[in-house]
Amino acid sequence: MSAVVPPLDHLDDRYFWEGAARWELVVQRCSSCGHQRYPPAPQCPECSSSEFVDFVSSGRGTIYAWILSHHPTKKDESPRVVVMVALDEGVRVVSNLIDCDLDEVANDLAVEVCFISQEGFTLPQFRLAEAGATNERRTREYGV
């Protein structure tokens, strides 16, 4: 995996990174209107409320869209598959798709979250879904 910039510690998304450290994919739900959102934001885009609760998603969804991303300045870096995942809960998340050959990637494929520890923090990533795999098993396989 390419080197990444560590997340900044910010009140608006701290819950997300704390959840990732526990191997949980956490998203927000507006306390006023119930709108679910990702990425983290201080205010609901639907009703402008600043009150929200966070909840753990299932981490399962389907590939909504994807691209093969080449690093713009590091020509020797391997390209990576970046996916927009439509989570079962209804929000969309952008992340990397790992452990998958390029010819296997397609829209509407079932995917599941897994977690990678890198440089002192944990990143949610996705891979093609395995029937019956639990979050605990998926995470252990990646040594987190």
N, C-alpha and C positions, 0 to 999 in steps of 0.2 A: 504494500500500500504506500502511496506517496506520502511525503511529510505533510502535515496539516498544521494550520495555525491553531493553537489552543483557544478554547472559548474564553471570553472575558467574563469575569464574575460580575453579573448585573442582576439587580433585583427582579427585573421583568422576566428573565428566563432561568434564574437559578434553580427553580423547581425542576425544570427540564433536565439540566445536567446532573442534579442530585438523583433524579429518577434513573438516568442512564447509568450512573455509578452503581445503582442497585439492580441493573439489568432490566429496567422497566422503560417502556416507551410511553411518556406522559404527555398528554395534550390538555388544552384548556376548554372549559365550558362556561359560558356566560351565566352568571347567577340570576340575571334579570330576564333574559329571553331564551336561554338554553342553547344559543348558537355555539357550535364547537369550532375551535380554531387552532390552526398551526400555520406558521410559526407563532411562538409566544408573542403576545402584544399586550401593552398596558391597558388597551381599551377595545371594547367590542366593536367590530366594523358594522354590525347590524343596528345596534341600539345606543352605542356610545357609552355604555356602562363600564365602569372600571372595576366592578366586582366580578370575580370569577372563582371557580374551583378547578383544581387540576384532577385528572383521573388517569388511571393506567389503561391504556388501550390493549387490545388483544395482540397487537403487533402483526396481525395478518391482514392481507389485502391483495390487490391485483396491480400489475403494472399498467398504469394509465398512459405513460409515455416514457421514452428513453432516448438517450444519445450516447455515442461513443466519444468520450472527451479526451482530447490530446492536450498535454501541458503546453502552454504557449511559449515558454522560455526554456524548458528542459526537454530537448528533443529526444533524449535517451530514456525518459520516463515511459513506462508502459501506459498505454491508454487505459482508461477505466470506463466502465458502464455506469452512467448516472441515470437513475430512474425516478420518476414521479410515481409514487405508490398511492393508490386510492385505498385507504384503510377501511376495514369493515365497518368502523364507526362513522364513516362519512367524511373524514378530513383527508387531505392529500399531503404527503410528506415527500421531500426530495432527499435522496441519499444515494449511496453506491450500491450496486448489485455485485456480490462477490461469489466466488466458487461456481462460476457458470461460464461455459464456452459461449463466445459471441454468437455462434449459429443457433444457440438455444434460446436467445433473448427474443421476446415478442410481447406486444401489448396483450393484455388480458390474462397473462400467466399469473397463477397464484404464487405469492411470496410471503415470507415471514421474516420478522426482525431477528437479528443476532447482534452480539455486541463485541467490539474489539477494543482492547486497552492499548493506548498509544500515548507515549510521552506524558504520563501522569493523569490522563483523563480517559473516559470511556465514550466511544462513538457508536451510535446505533447504525447498523448496516442492514442490508437485506440480502436474502438468497432465495432460490426457488424453494417453495414449500415442500416439506416432507410430511406425508400423512402420519398423524399420531405423534409427532415430535413435540416435546414440552419445551417451554422457555428455558428451564433449568438445564436440560440436556443440550440444547443449542448453544447456550452460553459456555458451558463447561468445555465443549469441543473446541472453543476458540481460546481457552486458557485464561479467561478473565477471572 
